[in-house]
Amino acid sequence: MTTTNADLRAWYDRYAAALNAHEFDGMDEFIADDVLAGGEHARRDDVVGVLKGIVDAVPDIRWDVEEILFDRDGIAVRAVNTGTPTKEWLGVAPTGNSFEIVEYAIYKVRDGRFVHMTNLHDSAEMLRQLTA
């Protein structure tokens, strides 16, 4: 069966919904056992651990998809990330300040799961918002 862009979109929407619901136990549906994450070889559990760490420090974090493009096994996403840290995060003590930044993510999908995940966001802008 051929995977269409609509199939990939529905699958990615489920992934984004799981992220925003902080439901990380089912990530085996989305992330391969071994993955290239940010240019480093990692296990799915490593990626999930990072996500859980973010949610631990920023319980209201959201990843809202603004744009998504598909190219065969590739997915490119522009998302807006928002949240308010309640614990020290990225070396910054919580101040009650929130952040809103744009994230660009690029994925490769093989056999229905991410095998390559990378993202880029303006860390300096996030830190500026958190320390303002």
N, CA, C and O atoms as CSV, one atom per row, in Angstrom:
chain,resi,resn,atom,element,x,y,z
A,1,MET,N,N,0.844,-1.184,0.000
A,1,MET,CA,C,0.000,0.000,0.000
A,1,MET,C,C,0.889,1.248,0.000
A,1,MET,O,O,1.865,1.313,0.747
A,2,THR,N,N,0.566,2.204,-0.807
A,2,THR,CA,C,1.305,3.447,-0.910
A,2,THR,C,C,0.823,4.427,0.151
A,2,THR,O,O,-0.379,4.602,0.349
A,3,THR,N,N,1.773,5.062,0.829
A,3,THR,CA,C,1.434,6.076,1.807
A,3,THR,C,C,1.272,7.409,1.098
A,3,THR,O,O,2.152,7.830,0.346
A,4,THR,N,N,0.161,8.067,1.334
A,4,THR,CA,C,-0.107,9.359,0.709
A,4,THR,C,C,0.243,10.485,1.685
A,4,THR,O,O,0.456,10.254,2.875
A,5,ASN,N,N,0.295,11.704,1.151
A,5,ASN,CA,C,0.501,12.859,2.024
A,5,ASN,C,C,-0.611,12.965,3.063
A,5,ASN,O,O,-0.356,13.358,4.202
A,6,ALA,N,N,-1.834,12.621,2.685
A,6,ALA,CA,C,-2.956,12.665,3.634
A,6,ALA,C,C,-2.742,11.658,4.755
A,6,ALA,O,O,-3.036,11.945,5.915
A,7,ASP,N,N,-2.220,10.458,4.407
A,7,ASP,CA,C,-1.913,9.456,5.436
A,7,ASP,C,C,-0.848,9.986,6.392
A,7,ASP,O,O,-0.984,9.882,7.611
A,8,LEU,N,N,0.224,10.562,5.815
A,8,LEU,CA,C,1.299,11.115,6.645
A,8,LEU,C,C,0.791,12.267,7.506
A,8,LEU,O,O,1.191,12.401,8.662
A,9,ARG,N,N,-0.078,13.092,6.954
A,9,ARG,CA,C,-0.627,14.221,7.717
A,9,ARG,C,C,-1.442,13.717,8.898
A,9,ARG,O,O,-1.300,14.228,10.009
A,10,ALA,N,N,-2.290,12.727,8.676
A,10,ALA,CA,C,-3.098,12.167,9.769
A,10,ALA,C,C,-2.192,11.555,10.837
A,10,ALA,O,O,-2.429,11.729,12.032
A,11,TRP,N,N,-1.162,10.843,10.406
A,11,TRP,CA,C,-0.207,10.225,11.330
A,11,TRP,C,C,0.526,11.311,12.121
A,11,TRP,O,O,0.659,11.203,13.340
A,12,TYR,N,N,1.008,12.366,11.429
A,12,TYR,CA,C,1.717,13.439,12.121
A,12,TYR,C,C,0.789,14.181,13.079
A,12,TYR,O,O,1.207,14.560,14.172
A,13,ASP,N,N,-0.453,14.389,12.685
A,13,ASP,CA,C,-1.417,15.040,13.578
A,13,ASP,C,C,-1.604,14.233,14.859
A,13,ASP,O,O,-1.734,14.808,15.939
A,14,ARG,N,N,-1.618,12.894,14.745
A,14,ARG,CA,C,-1.708,12.041,15.948
A,14,ARG,C,C,-0.470,12.224,16.822
A,14,ARG,O,O,-0.566,12.283,18.047
A,15,TYR,N,N,0.696,12.312,16.176
A,15,TYR,CA,C,1.938,12.536,16.910
A,15,TYR,C,C,1.884,13.880,17.651
A,15,TYR,O,O,2.191,13.938,18.841
A,16,ALA,N,N,1.501,14.953,16.963
A,16,ALA,CA,C,1.419,16.278,17.587
A,16,ALA,C,C,0.401,16.276,18.728
A,16,ALA,O,O,0.637,16.899,19.763
A,17,ALA,N,N,-0.711,15.593,18.554
A,17,ALA,CA,C,-1.715,15.513,19.618
A,17,ALA,C,C,-1.154,14.775,20.833
A,17,ALA,O,O,-1.402,15.178,21.970
A,18,ALA,N,N,-0.407,13.707,20.603
A,18,ALA,CA,C,0.218,12.974,21.713
A,18,ALA,C,C,1.236,13.855,22.431
A,18,ALA,O,O,1.305,13.845,23.660
A,19,LEU,N,N,2.028,14.618,21.674
A,19,LEU,CA,C,2.973,15.550,22.303
A,19,LEU,C,C,2.235,16.535,23.196
A,19,LEU,O,O,2.599,16.727,24.356
A,20,ASN,N,N,1.199,17.155,22.652
A,20,ASN,CA,C,0.490,18.189,23.403
A,20,ASN,C,C,-0.309,17.644,24.572
A,20,ASN,O,O,-0.599,18.378,25.516
A,21,ALA,N,N,-0.671,16.371,24.525
A,21,ALA,CA,C,-1.347,15.723,25.651
A,21,ALA,C,C,-0.327,15.134,26.627
A,21,ALA,O,O,-0.691,14.599,27.675
A,22,HIS,N,N,0.960,15.241,26.264
A,22,HIS,CA,C,2.059,14.699,27.073
A,22,HIS,C,C,1.891,13.199,27.283
A,22,HIS,O,O,2.166,12.672,28.361
A,23,GLU,N,N,1.438,12.529,26.242
A,23,GLU,CA,C,1.253,11.077,26.247
A,23,GLU,C,C,2.449,10.440,25.553
A,23,GLU,O,O,2.418,10.205,24.345
A,24,PHE,N,N,3.497,10.162,26.311
A,24,PHE,CA,C,4.747,9.686,25.745
A,24,PHE,C,C,4.886,8.171,25.751
A,24,PHE,O,O,5.814,7.637,25.143
A,25,ASP,N,N,3.983,7.471,26.424
A,25,ASP,CA,C,4.093,6.012,26.498
A,25,ASP,C,C,3.841,5.335,25.155
A,25,ASP,O,O,4.296,4.210,24.951
A,26,GLY,N,N,3.142,5.974,24.249
A,26,GLY,CA,C,2.838,5.375,22.948
A,26,GLY,C,C,3.756,5.847,21.832
A,26,GLY,O,O,3.412,5.711,20.658
A,27,MET,N,N,4.911,6.398,22.170
A,27,MET,CA,C,5.800,6.947,21.145
A,27,MET,C,C,6.396,5.885,20.231
A,27,MET,O,O,6.978,6.221,19.200
A,28,ASP,N,N,6.264,4.609,20.586
A,28,ASP,CA,C,6.759,3.558,19.690
A,28,ASP,C,C,5.956,3.527,18.386
A,28,ASP,O,O,6.419,2.960,17.395
A,29,GLU,N,N,4.760,4.128,18.370
A,29,GLU,CA,C,3.996,4.254,17.128
A,29,GLU,C,C,4.663,5.246,16.176
A,29,GLU,O,O,4.483,5.161,14.961
A,30,PHE,N,N,5.432,6.186,16.725
A,30,PHE,CA,C,5.940,7.294,15.933
A,30,PHE,C,C,7.460,7.298,15.750
A,30,PHE,O,O,7.956,7.733,14.710
A,31,ILE,N,N,8.192,6.824,16.741
A,31,ILE,CA,C,9.650,6.933,16.727
A,31,ILE,C,C,10.255,5.540,16.651
A,31,ILE,O,O,9.900,4.658,17.433
A,32,ALA,N,N,11.173,5.345,15.705
A,32,ALA,CA,C,11.861,4.058,15.562
A,32,ALA,C,C,12.685,3.765,16.821
A,32,ALA,O,O,13.005,4.666,17.596
A,33,ASP,N,N,13.016,2.492,17.000
A,33,ASP,CA,C,13.827,2.101,18.157
A,33,ASP,C,C,15.151,2.857,18.168
A,33,ASP,O,O,15.590,3.344,19.210
A,34,ASP,N,N,15.779,2.950,17.006
A,34,ASP,CA,C,17.019,3.707,16.831
A,34,ASP,C,C,16.724,4.864,15.895
A,34,ASP,O,O,16.090,4.693,14.854
A,35,VAL,N,N,17.190,6.040,16.278
A,35,VAL,CA,C,16.852,7.246,15.534
A,35,VAL,C,C,18.059,8.181,15.515
A,35,VAL,O,O,18.866,8.191,16.445
A,36,LEU,N,N,18.170,8.946,14.471
A,36,LEU,CA,C,19.155,10.015,14.412
A,36,LEU,C,C,18.438,11.263,14.915
A,36,LEU,O,O,17.570,11.805,14.230
A,37,ALA,N,N,18.799,11.713,16.101
A,37,ALA,CA,C,18.114,12.844,16.737
A,37,ALA,C,C,19.096,14.000,16.871
A,37,ALA,O,O,20.067,13.924,17.623
A,38,GLY,N,N,18.831,15.062,16.138
A,38,GLY,CA,C,19.723,16.210,16.181
A,38,GLY,C,C,21.140,15.875,15.754
A,38,GLY,O,O,22.101,16.468,16.245
A,39,GLY,N,N,21.268,14.924,14.839
A,39,GLY,CA,C,22.573,14.541,14.327
A,39,GLY,C,C,23.295,13.484,15.148
A,39,GLY,O,O,24.400,13.076,14.790
A,40,GLU,N,N,22.690,13.034,16.241
A,40,GLU,CA,C,23.303,12.026,17.117
A,40,GLU,C,C,22.459,10.758,17.108
A,40,GLU,O,O,21.230,10.815,17.084
A,41,HIS,N,N,23.128,9.628,17.127
A,41,HIS,CA,C,22.399,8.364,17.244
A,41,HIS,C,C,21.799,8.270,18.639
A,41,HIS,O,O,22.464,8.556,19.635
A,42,ALA,N,N,20.542,7.868,18.699
A,42,ALA,CA,C,19.832,7.785,19.975
A,42,ALA,C,C,18.831,6.648,19.924
A,42,ALA,O,O,18.488,6.144,18.855
A,43,ARG,N,N,18.382,6.263,21.070
A,43,ARG,CA,C,17.288,5.300,21.199
A,43,ARG,C,C,15.995,6.095,21.401
A,43,ARG,O,O,16.019,7.246,21.839
A,44,ARG,N,N,14.884,5.467,21.078
A,44,ARG,CA,C,13.585,6.110,21.287
A,44,ARG,C,C,13.457,6.563,22.747
A,44,ARG,O,O,12.966,7.659,23.017
A,45,ASP,N,N,13.896,5.724,23.680
A,45,ASP,CA,C,13.797,6.086,25.099
A,45,ASP,C,C,14.561,7.369,25.417
A,45,ASP,O,O,14.156,8.129,26.297
A,46,ASP,N,N,15.665,7.616,24.707
A,46,ASP,CA,C,16.416,8.863,24.908
A,46,ASP,C,C,15.576,10.063,24.479
A,46,ASP,O,O,15.509,11.068,25.187
A,47,VAL,N,N,14.937,9.951,23.314
A,47,VAL,CA,C,14.102,11.037,22.800
A,47,VAL,C,C,12.925,11.280,23.752
A,47,VAL,O,O,12.604,12.425,24.071
A,48,VAL,N,N,12.298,10.210,24.193
A,48,VAL,CA,C,11.168,10.335,25.121
A,48,VAL,C,C,11.634,10.949,26.438
A,48,VAL,O,O,10.916,11.748,27.037
A,49,GLY,N,N,12.822,10.585,26.886
A,49,GLY,CA,C,13.365,11.165,28.114
A,49,GLY,C,C,13.541,12.671,28.008
A,49,GLY,O,O,13.258,13.399,28.960
A,50,VAL,N,N,14.005,13.143,26.858
A,50,VAL,CA,C,14.136,14.587,26.645
A,50,VAL,C,C,12.761,15.251,26.690
A,50,VAL,O,O,12.591,16.290,27.328
A,51,LEU,N,N,11.788,14.654,26.020
A,51,LEU,CA,C,10.434,15.219,26.018
A,51,LEU,C,C,9.855,15.261,27.431
A,51,LEU,O,O,9.245,16.255,27.824
A,52,LYS,N,N,10.042,14.190,28.187
A,52,LYS,CA,C,9.541,14.162,29.568
A,52,LYS,C,C,10.231,15.212,30.416
A,52,LYS,O,O,9.602,15.820,31.282
A,53,GLY,N,N,11.519,15.435,30.180
A,53,GLY,CA,C,12.243,16.467,30.917
A,53,GLY,C,C,11.708,17.859,30.623
A,53,GLY,O,O,11.602,18.695,31.520
A,54,ILE,N,N,11.372,18.103,29.359
A,54,ILE,CA,C,10.794,19.399,28.994
A,54,ILE,C,C,9.460,19.591,29.708
A,54,ILE,O,O,9.208,20.646,30.290
A,55,VAL,N,N,8.613,18.576,29.664
A,55,VAL,CA,C,7.286,18.677,30.291
A,55,VAL,C,C,7.398,18.800,31.806
A,55,VAL,O,O,6.584,19.477,32.434
A,56,ASP,N,N,8.396,18.155,32.395
A,56,ASP,CA,C,8.600,18.275,33.836
A,56,ASP,C,C,8.883,19.725,34.215
A,56,ASP,O,O,8.378,20.210,35.228
A,57,ALA,N,N,9.681,20.418,33.413
A,57,ALA,CA,C,10.034,21.807,33.708
A,57,ALA,C,C,9.000,22.800,33.182
A,57,ALA,O,O,8.826,23.879,33.749
A,58,VAL,N,N,8.312,22.432,32.093
A,58,VAL,CA,C,7.346,23.333,31.446
A,58,VAL,C,C,6.033,22.547,31.264
A,58,VAL,O,O,5.729,22.097,30.159
A,59,PRO,N,N,5.265,22.386,32.339
A,59,PRO,CA,C,4.081,21.522,32.275
A,59,PRO,C,C,3.029,21.915,31.255
A,59,PRO,O,O,2.244,21.069,30.826
A,60,ASP,N,N,2.996,23.181,30.858
A,60,ASP,CA,C,1.970,23.617,29.895
A,60,ASP,C,C,2.532,23.766,28.475
A,60,ASP,O,O,1.915,24.426,27.639
A,61,ILE,N,N,3.685,23.166,28.194
A,61,ILE,CA,C,4.290,23.305,26.857
A,61,ILE,C,C,3.340,22.825,25.778
A,61,ILE,O,O,2.636,21.827,25.931
A,62,ARG,N,N,3.342,23.576,24.674
A,62,ARG,CA,C,2.538,23.200,23.503
A,62,ARG,C,C,3.390,23.356,22.266
A,62,ARG,O,O,4.218,24.261,22.160
A,63,TRP,N,N,3.164,22.450,21.335
A,63,TRP,CA,C,3.774,22.496,20.020
A,63,TRP,C,C,2.629,22.618,19.024
A,63,TRP,O,O,1.961,21.627,18.731
A,64,ASP,N,N,2.394,23.809,18.502
A,64,ASP,CA,C,1.274,24.043,17.591
A,64,ASP,C,C,1.788,24.142,16.161
A,64,ASP,O,O,2.552,25.047,15.825
A,65,VAL,N,N,1.363,23.208,15.329
A,65,VAL,CA,C,1.801,23.145,13.937
A,65,VAL,C,C,1.160,24.281,13.153
A,65,VAL,O,O,-0.063,24.419,13.127
A,66,GLU,N,N,1.993,25.088,12.520
A,66,GLU,CA,C,1.533,26.200,11.695
A,66,GLU,C,C,1.595,25.843,10.213
A,66,GLU,O,O,0.699,26.196,9.446
A,67,GLU,N,N,2.658,25.140,9.811
A,67,GLU,CA,C,2.835,24.710,8.422
A,67,GLU,C,C,3.463,23.331,8.424
A,67,GLU,O,O,4.241,22.988,9.315
A,68,ILE,N,N,3.115,22.539,7.412
A,68,ILE,CA,C,3.705,21.214,7.273
A,68,ILE,C,C,3.812,20.891,5.787
A,68,ILE,O,O,2.880,21.120,5.016
A,69,LEU,N,N,4.953,20.362,5.407
A,69,LEU,CA,C,5.205,19.994,4.015
A,69,LEU,C,C,5.710,18.561,3.967
A,69,LEU,O,O,6.401,18.102,4.877
A,70,PHE,N,N,5.360,17.864,2.899
A,70,PHE,CA,C,5.765,16.473,2.721
A,70,PHE,C,C,6.533,16.336,1.422
A,70,PHE,O,O,6.183,16.948,0.413
A,71,ASP,N,N,7.577,15.532,1.453
A,71,ASP,CA,C,8.341,15.195,0.257
A,71,ASP,C,C,8.756,13.733,0.380
A,71,ASP,O,O,9.772,13.415,0.996
A,72,ARG,N,N,7.969,12.864,-0.205
A,72,ARG,CA,C,8.169,11.416,-0.114
A,72,ARG,C,C,8.270,10.983,1.354
A,72,ARG,O,O,7.252,10.941,2.044
A,73,ASP,N,N,9.467,10.661,1.844
A,73,ASP,CA,C,9.619,10.196,3.226
A,73,ASP,C,C,10.048,11.329,4.155
A,73,ASP,O,O,10.412,11.079,5.304
A,74,GLY,N,N,10.010,12.567,3.674
A,74,GLY,CA,C,10.423,13.711,4.478
A,74,GLY,C,C,9.247,14.560,4.906
A,74,GLY,O,O,8.265,14.706,4.177
A,75,ILE,N,N,9.360,15.114,6.093
A,75,ILE,CA,C,8.342,16.023,6.623
A,75,ILE,C,C,9.072,17.254,7.154
A,75,ILE,O,O,10.062,17.129,7.874
A,76,ALA,N,N,8.591,18.422,6.803
A,76,ALA,CA,C,9.109,19.678,7.341
A,76,ALA,C,C,7.962,20.391,8.044
A,76,ALA,O,O,6.858,20.490,7.509
A,77,VAL,N,N,8.231,20.882,9.240
A,77,VAL,CA,C,7.188,21.486,10.064
A,77,VAL,C,C,7.675,22.830,10.595
A,77,VAL,O,O,8.822,22.977,11.017
A,78,ARG,N,N,6.785,23.790,10.563
A,78,ARG,CA,C,6.989,25.044,11.299
A,78,ARG,C,C,5.938,25.052,12.386
A,78,ARG,O,O,4.739,25.013,12.111
A,79,ALA,N,N,6.397,25.104,13.622
A,79,ALA,CA,C,5.493,25.069,14.770
A,79,ALA,C,C,5.784,26.264,15.676
A,79,ALA,O,O,6.877,26.829,15.654
A,80,VAL,N,N,4.800,26.626,16.456
A,80,VAL,CA,C,4.982,27.635,17.489
A,80,VAL,C,C,4.953,26.901,18.824
A,80,VAL,O,O,3.999,26.194,19.146
A,81,ASN,N,N,6.023,27.089,19.591
A,81,ASN,CA,C,6.142,26.464,20.906
A,81,ASN,C,C,5.861,27.511,21.974
A,81,ASN,O,O,6.403,28.616,21.928
A,82,THR,N,N,5.019,27.164,22.927
A,82,THR,CA,C,4.689,28.078,24.017
A,82,THR,C,C,4.723,27.337,25.337
A,82,THR,O,O,4.521,26.124,25.387
A,83,GLY,N,N,4.980,28.071,26.400
A,83,GLY,CA,C,4.935,27.470,27.726
A,83,GLY,C,C,5.472,28.413,28.782
A,83,GLY,O,O,6.028,29.470,28.485
A,84,THR,N,N,5.287,27.996,30.027
A,84,THR,CA,C,5.764,28.744,31.186
A,84,THR,C,C,6.483,27.776,32.113
A,84,THR,O,O,5.840,26.943,32.751
A,85,PRO,N,N,7.806,27.872,32.197
A,85,PRO,CA,C,8.543,26.966,33.080
A,85,PRO,C,C,8.145,27.152,34.547
A,85,PRO,O,O,7.943,28.273,35.014
A,86,THR,N,N,8.040,26.044,35.251
A,86,THR,CA,C,7.754,26.091,36.691
A,86,THR,C,C,8.939,25.580,37.502
A,86,THR,O,O,8.914,25.610,38.732
A,87,LYS,N,N,9.975,25.110,36.813
A,87,LYS,CA,C,11.219,24.661,37.433
A,87,LYS,C,C,12.370,25.256,36.636
A,87,LYS,O,O,12.175,25.759,35.530
A,88,GLU,N,N,13.574,25.195,37.207
A,88,GLU,CA,C,14.729,25.658,36.448
A,88,GLU,C,C,14.801,24.880,35.142
A,88,GLU,O,O,14.648,23.659,35.109
A,89,TRP,N,N,15.038,25.617,34.080
A,89,TRP,CA,C,15.082,25.013,32.744
A,89,TRP,C,C,16.058,25.800,31.890
A,89,TRP,O,O,16.010,27.030,31.858
A,90,LEU,N,N,16.918,25.115,31.217
A,90,LEU,CA,C,17.935,25.732,30.368
A,90,LEU,C,C,18.786,26.722,31.157
A,90,LEU,O,O,19.248,27.733,30.627
A,91,GLY,N,N,18.983,26.403,32.440
A,91,GLY,CA,C,19.807,27.247,33.295
A,91,GLY,C,C,19.118,28.480,33.831
A,91,GLY,O,O,19.765,29.337,34.431
A,92,VAL,N,N,17.803,28.588,33.623
A,92,VAL,CA,C,17.051,29.762,34.068
A,92,VAL,C,C,16.054,29.340,35.134
A,92,VAL,O,O,15.255,28.427,34.924
A,93,ALA,N,N,16.104,30.006,36.275
A,93,ALA,CA,C,15.126,29.750,37.335
A,93,ALA,C,C,13.756,30.257,36.867
A,93,ALA,O,O,13.677,31.223,36.108
A,94,PRO,N,N,12.685,29.606,37.320
A,94,PRO,CA,C,11.352,30.065,36.893
A,94,PRO,C,C,11.054,31.458,37.446
A,94,PRO,O,O,11.313,31.756,38.612
A,95,THR,N,N,10.506,32.294,36.577
A,95,THR,CA,C,10.158,33.666,36.962
A,95,THR,C,C,8.674,33.947,36.772
A,95,THR,O,O,8.186,35.017,37.136
A,96,GLY,N,N,7.962,32.988,36.203
A,96,GLY,CA,C,6.573,33.221,35.831
A,96,GLY,C,C,6.437,33.697,34.400
A,96,GLY,O,O,5.329,33.792,33.872
A,97,ASN,N,N,7.580,34.001,33.764
A,97,ASN,CA,C,7.555,34.431,32.369
A,97,ASN,C,C,7.289,33.246,31.455
A,97,ASN,O,O,7.747,32.132,31.708
A,98,SER,N,N,6.549,33.501,30.401
A,98,SER,CA,C,6.270,32.503,29.376
A,98,SER,C,C,7.137,32.770,28.163
A,98,SER,O,O,7.781,33.813,28.059
A,99,PHE,N,N,7.145,31.818,27.252
A,99,PHE,CA,C,7.855,32.012,25.992
A,99,PHE,C,C,6.960,31.605,24.845
A,99,PHE,O,O,6.048,30.792,25.001
A,100,GLU,N,N,7.236,32.185,23.688
A,100,GLU,CA,C,6.598,31.802,22.433
A,100,GLU,C,C,7.665,31.922,21.354
A,100,GLU,O,O,8.131,33.021,21.053
A,101,ILE,N,N,8.047,30.798,20.779
A,101,ILE,CA,C,9.089,30.789,19.755
A,101,ILE,C,C,8.655,29.920,18.581
A,101,ILE,O,O,7.767,29.077,18.704
A,102,VAL,N,N,9.288,30.141,17.466
A,102,VAL,CA,C,9.051,29.326,16.283
A,102,VAL,C,C,10.082,28.204,16.270
A,102,VAL,O,O,11.263,28.424,16.542
A,103,GLU,N,N,9.621,27.005,15.951
A,103,GLU,CA,C,10.494,25.842,15.797
A,103,GLU,C,C,10.340,25.311,14.377
A,103,GLU,O,O,9.234,25.216,13.845
A,104,TYR,N,N,11.465,24.970,13.784
A,104,TYR,CA,C,11.471,24.299,12.489
A,104,TYR,C,C,11.964,22.884,12.739
A,104,TYR,O,O,13.019,22.688,13.343
A,105,ALA,N,N,11.212,21.902,12.281
A,105,ALA,CA,C,11.583,20.502,12.485
A,105,ALA,C,C,11.588,19.785,11.142
A,105,ALA,O,O,10.739,20.021,10.282
A,106,ILE,N,N,12.556,18.914,10.990
A,106,ILE,CA,C,12.676,18.115,9.774
A,106,ILE,C,C,12.765,16.655,10.192
A,106,ILE,O,O,13.520,16.293,11.094
A,107,TYR,N,N,11.985,15.837,9.525
A,107,TYR,CA,C,11.905,14.419,9.853
A,107,TYR,C,C,12.073,13.575,8.599
A,107,TYR,O,O,11.743,14.001,7.493
A,108,LYS,N,N,12.590,12.375,8.796
A,108,LYS,CA,C,12.554,11.318,7.779
A,108,LYS,C,C,11.767,10.175,8.391
A,108,LYS,O,O,11.948,9.836,9.560
A,109,VAL,N,N,10.889,9.584,7.587
A,109,VAL,CA,C,10.037,8.491,8.041
A,109,VAL,C,C,10.375,7.244,7.234
A,109,VAL,O,O,10.467,7.290,6.007
A,110,ARG,N,N,10.555,6.147,7.927
A,110,ARG,CA,C,10.766,4.858,7.269
A,110,ARG,C,C,9.935,3.821,8.019
A,110,ARG,O,O,9.943,3.772,9.249
A,111,ASP,N,N,9.221,2.997,7.261
A,111,ASP,CA,C,8.369,1.956,7.851
A,111,ASP,C,C,7.403,2.537,8.881
A,111,ASP,O,O,7.109,1.908,9.898
A,112,GLY,N,N,6.910,3.752,8.601
A,112,GLY,CA,C,5.871,4.338,9.443
A,112,GLY,C,C,6.338,4.969,10.733
A,112,GLY,O,O,5.518,5.269,11.601
A,113,ARG,N,N,7.663,5.184,10.886
A,113,ARG,CA,C,8.159,5.820,12.113
A,113,ARG,C,C,9.328,6.747,11.788
A,113,ARG,O,O,10.025,6.564,10.790
A,114,PHE,N,N,9.526,7.730,12.636
A,114,PHE,CA,C,10.652,8.641,12.453
A,114,PHE,C,C,11.961,7.878,12.605
A,114,PHE,O,O,12.141,7.120,13.558
A,115,VAL,N,N,12.872,8.083,11.658
A,115,VAL,CA,C,14.229,7.545,11.783
A,115,VAL,C,C,15.243,8.688,11.865
A,115,VAL,O,O,16.412,8.472,12.184
A,116,HIS,N,N,14.785,9.894,11.575
A,116,HIS,CA,C,15.624,11.086,11.654
A,116,HIS,C,C,14.737,12.212,12.153
A,116,HIS,O,O,13.686,12.496,11.578
A,117,MET,N,N,15.173,12.847,13.227
A,117,MET,CA,C,14.420,13.957,13.814
A,117,MET,C,C,15.423,15.071,14.122
A,117,MET,O,O,16.417,14.847,14.812
A,118,THR,N,N,15.158,16.244,13.617
A,118,THR,CA,C,16.011,17.374,13.955
A,118,THR,C,C,15.147,18.619,14.061
A,118,THR,O,O,14.117,18.733,13.397
A,119,ASN,N,N,15.574,19.547,14.897
A,119,ASN,CA,C,14.794,20.766,15.036
A,119,ASN,C,C,15.720,21.954,15.255
A,119,ASN,O,O,16.876,21.811,15.653
A,120,LEU,N,N,15.181,23.103,14.986
A,120,LEU,CA,C,15.910,24.349,15.136
A,120,LEU,C,C,14.950,25.374,15.701
A,120,LEU,O,O,13.840,25.549,15.199
A,121,HIS,N,N,15.388,26.050,16.752
A,121,HIS,CA,C,14.605,27.158,17.288
A,121,HIS,C,C,15.568,28.197,17.850
A,121,HIS,O,O,16.748,27.916,18.062
A,122,ASP,N,N,15.062,29.375,18.082
A,122,ASP,CA,C,15.865,30.501,18.531
A,122,ASP,C,C,15.983,30.453,20.054
A,122,ASP,O,O,15.177,31.041,20.775
A,123,SER,N,N,17.003,29.742,20.521
A,123,SER,CA,C,17.220,29.606,21.968
A,123,SER,C,C,17.478,30.949,22.625
A,123,SER,O,O,17.025,31.191,23.743
A,124,ALA,N,N,18.200,31.823,21.942
A,124,ALA,CA,C,18.493,33.137,22.507
A,124,ALA,C,C,17.205,33.923,22.750
A,124,ALA,O,O,17.058,34.588,23.776
A,125,GLU,N,N,16.278,33.840,21.797
A,125,GLU,CA,C,14.999,34.546,21.958
A,125,GLU,C,C,14.198,33.940,23.116
A,125,GLU,O,O,13.574,34.670,23.887
A,126,MET,N,N,14.214,32.622,23.238
A,126,MET,CA,C,13.501,31.989,24.336
A,126,MET,C,C,14.097,32.450,25.673
A,126,MET,O,O,13.357,32.813,26.587
A,127,LEU,N,N,15.412,32.438,25.787
A,127,LEU,CA,C,16.063,32.868,27.023
A,127,LEU,C,C,15.771,34.352,27.300
A,127,LEU,O,O,15.582,34.735,28.454
A,128,ARG,N,N,15.734,35.185,26.254
A,128,ARG,CA,C,15.410,36.583,26.443
A,128,ARG,C,C,14.011,36.736,27.042
A,128,ARG,O,O,13.807,37.526,27.964
A,129,GLN,N,N,13.055,35.978,26.515
A,129,GLN,CA,C,11.685,36.058,27.026
A,129,GLN,C,C,11.605,35.562,28.466
A,129,GLN,O,O,10.881,36.132,29.282
A,130,LEU,N,N,12.342,34.507,28.776
A,130,LEU,CA,C,12.271,33.927,30.122
A,130,LEU,C,C,12.955,34.792,31.175
A,130,LEU,O,O,12.613,34.729,32.356
A,131,THR,N,N,13.917,35.597,30.744
A,131,THR,CA,C,14.663,36.407,31.723
A,131,THR,C,C,14.284,37.884,31.676
A,131,THR,O,O,14.853,38.689,32.414
A,132,ALA,N,N,13.335,38.249,30.825
A,132,ALA,CA,C,12.936,39.671,30.698
A,132,ALA,C,C,12.296,40.180,31.971
A,132,ALA,O,O,11.903,41.345,32.041
